[in-house]
Amino acid sequence: MNSEEKKKLSETDICDLFITPAIKNAGWDQMKQIRREFLL
């Protein structure tokens, strides 16, 4: 993915493609330690 394509990604896309996988690879438990934002 080039830099122009990355600029078109939404915040959710960035989380799904980069942040969540990095957190999981660092050993975090997806069911207990990772939460997405949510509205009250």
N, C-alpha and C positions, 0 to 999 in steps of 0.2 A: 504494500500500500504506500503510495507516494504522499508527499506533504500536502498536495492539493486535495487529495481524497480525504486525508485526515481532517483538514479544515472544515469539511462538509459534514462531519460526524456530529451527532447530538451528544449531550452529556451522558445519556443512557447508553448509547453505542460505545462511547469511550470506556465506561464502566464495564460493559459486557466483554469488550475485546481486549482491554489492557489491565484495568485495575483489579477486577475480580480474579482473573487467572493469576496475577502476580501474588495476590493475597493467599489464594489457595496453594500456590507453589511454595509459599513461605511457611506452610504448615497449619494454617488456620482451618478450623472446622466450619465448613459452609453452613451447616445446620444450627450450630450453636453460637458462632462468633461473627458471622457476616450477616448484616441486615441491609436491606434497601430502604431508601427513604419512603415514608408513608404519611398520609394525611390523617389527622385525628378527627 
